[in-house]
Amino acid sequence: AFAPVVITADTCTRRCVFGRGMIPLYDSNPTKHYPFLTIALIAANVAVYILQLRAGPEFQRVVLQYGAIPFEIINSVDLNPKSPLPVQSTIFSSMFMHGGLLHLLGNMLFLWIFGNNVEDIQGSVRFIVFYILCGFVAAFSHILQDVHSKIPMVGASGAVSGILAAYVIAFPRAKVFTLFWFFIFIRIIALPAWVIIGLWFFIQVSNVGAPGSVAWGAHVGGFVSGLILAPFFRKRSV
């Protein structure tokens, strides 16, 4: 039997977003340039997920081959089923894979809302380097929590966490329109980015080490790396 998949976020579901009834939908922060890289990253993630689905009953095997497995990466060994890639490179491939449709949609929603503005202030080249670096730090944050784990980690949320950090540093007061519901009460409310992202980060930190299928430590690692790196990646004039 295949091992279960560790997903790095379930961003749009009630159990992983802000408490049990808040989902960010869009912001009021205009951009000066077209977000080519943000759209390209979303397209790449969607395309990879479609390829995963086309694997059909081999879906889990594909995840094991291309997901980031801590034991393999730390020990430079390739467990069955064998991957056509060097095991260390699965850190990169895992950043474009997802464990399910909600996992994908949640990450891509966050990437679209916050990524276009970060790309705007960083520029395309800096943005893609920043994104990948945050994803790598996030993956290692998870790997170092349990170097003996043979469970694959997949998802873009480590890199997206870094994007959230860069956004809140640059635009802490930007309004983020958020779907709020409590039983039959449903409303879209505008909240400052620092509230939305601050609450999100508090939830991630609070759950580090908790059992389950979410790599909370990867989210924290990606966010902290984003906080540290963002000032160095911002263009001098935007």
N, C-alpha and C positions, 0 to 999 in steps of 0.2 A: 504494500500500500504506500502511496505517496504521502509525504509529510504535509501538514497544513501550510497554507501560505500566510506569511506575515505581511500585512499591508501597512504602508506607512501613513495612511490617513483614510478616513471615511468622512471627508470634510462636510458633506451635505446631509448626513443623516443626524437624527436627533441625538444619538448617543455620543457623537464626537464633536459636534459643533457647539455653539454657545449654549450650554445648559440643554434644555429640551424644546426650545421654540424660537430660535433666531437663525436666520440664514441671510447673509449679505447678498444683495442682488446687483447693485451697481453703485457707482460713486458719482459725485458732481464735479470731478476733477478733470478738466479738459486737457488734451495733449496738443503739442505743437507739431508733432511729426507722426506719420502713419506708423503703427506698431508692427512692422513687418516680422520682426523676430518673435514677438509674442504670438502672433497668428501662426507662424511657422512651427513653433514649439507645440502649440495646441494641435495643429494638423498632424505633426509627427506622432504625438501621443495617441491620437485617435486612430491613425493608420496602424500603429503597432498593436493597438487593442483589437482592431479588426483582424489582423493577422493571427493574433492569439485565438480569437473566436473561430477562425477558419481551421484551426488545428482540431476542433471538435473534441472528441474524447481524449485527445492528446494534450488538451489545454494544461493540465497539471504538470505533465512531463516538460512542456515548453517552459513553464515557470521555474521548474527545478534546473533546467539547463541554462537559463538566462538570468534568473534571479540572483541576488547577492546573498550567498550562504557564508556566514561568518567562519565556520570551521574550514571551508575550502580556501577562503581568502587568506586567513591567518597562516594556514599550513601549506599553502600552494599545492593542494591536492584536488583532483577532480573526481568526485564521487559519481556513482551511477544515478541517473543517466548522464553520460558524458556530454559536456558542452563543446561545441565547435570553437568556442572562444577561450583564450587564456582566462583562468578563474578570476584574476584581478580585474579584468575588463568587464566582468559582469556587474561591477559597481555602476558602470556607465549604462550598460544595457538595461539594468533593473530600473533606472530612472525613467524609462519610457514605457514600462509595463504596468499593468494594473490588475488587481485581483477580482474586479467586478465592475459593472456598469456604473453603479453609484460612486464607487471609488474614483473612477475616471472622471465622471461629471463633476464631482465635488472639487477635485484638484484643478480641473480646467476652468471652472467657474472662478475660483480664487485667482488663478493665473491671469484670466482675462480682466477681472476687476482691478487688480493691483499691478499686474505686469506691464500694462501699456504705459502707465505713468513712470514706472521705474526705468523702462527702456527709453522713455523720452528724456529723462535727466542723465542717463548714463551713456546713451548712444548704443548702437547695435552690437559693436564688437565688445565693448566693456560689458554689456548686458549678458551676452551669451557666456562669456568667461565667468562672470559673477554667478550666474545661474548654475553652471556646472561645478564651480568650486563649492558653493553652498551645498549642492547635492552630494558631493564627495565627503565633505565634513559631516553632513548628516548621516550618511551611510556608516562612516567609521564610528560615529557616536553610538550608533546602534550595535555595530559589530563588537566594540570594546566592552559593551555591557555583558556579553556572553560569547566569548570567543569559541566555545565548544558547540554552539548551536548549529544544527544541520537543517534549520528551517529557512527557506528562502525569503528574502525581503524584496518587495517590489513597490513601485510607486514614485510619483513625481513630487510628493509632498515635502520631502526634505529640501529640495531646491526651491519649491514654492514658499516654504517657511522663510528662507532667506529673502525672497522677494517681499514678503510681508514686513520684515524688519527694515528693509531699505525704504519701503513706502512710509512706514510710520515715522521714521527719522525725518524724511523730506516733507511729509504732508500730515503732521499729527492732527490738524484741525479739519482736514478735508471731510466732507459729509459723505457717509456711506449709508445708502438707503437699504434698509434691512427688513425682511419679512419677519414679523413677530406674531406668534400665536399662543394663546392660552385657552384651551378648550375651544369654545365657539368664538372667542374674541380673536379676530385676525386683522392686522393692520401693518402697513408699511411705514416705518419710522426712520428718520434721519439721525444718525449718531456720528460723533467725531471718530475718525479713524483710530485715535489712541484708545478709545473706549472699546471698540470692536476688537482690535488686534491685541490690546492689553488683556482683555478677558480671554481671548483665544489662547494667548501664551500662558496665562495663569492655569487654564485647564490642562495644557500640555505638561507643565511642570508638576502639577498636582498628581498626575497619573503616571509619572515615570516610575518604572518598576512594577506597575500593576500587571496582573496576568491578563492574557487576552491576545487578540490578533492585531493590535495596533502598536507600532513601534514609536511610542511616545518620545523616547530618547532621541530618535532621529529628528523629530520635529524641533526639539529643544536645541540640538546641535546645529541644525540648519538655521534656526532663527538667531542664535548667538553669533554664528559665523557671519550672518548677514549684518548684524549690528556692528561687528568689528570691521568688516570689509567695505561696507557701503560708502563711508566717507572717502575712501581711496578710489572708488570707481565712478564717482560723480564727475560729470564734465565741469570744467572750470567756469563755463558760461552756458546757461541753459535758457 
